[in-house]
Amino acid sequence: MIENQKIRPAQVIGPLGEPLTLENLPPADTRRWVVRRKAEVVAAVNGGLLTIEEVLERYGLTLEEFASWQRAVDRSGMQGLRVTRIQHYRDLYERQLKY
């Protein structure tokens, strides 16, 4: 009898259109989170390559931190992940909601 098995894709499409696999995700000991690495992790979760729980454990992130990355990508794409532009994109999003 086949139980409910979690079917995980071998690869997903990364933020730059390249194939993304478990092997080419950022290393678990990553401490410097540049835009591309954040976007790769978000794409891995969105594509089913990793679960949110696996990401939190693997990278030592908080749920709030990862959720903020997801919101930034949903709202503004990869550019929304730039630390230097967070306030700009937040203001832009809030203005869009008003109208």
Beta strands, then each sheet from edge to edge (+ up, - down):
strand 1: 12-13
strand 2: 19-20
sheet 1: 1+ 2-
end
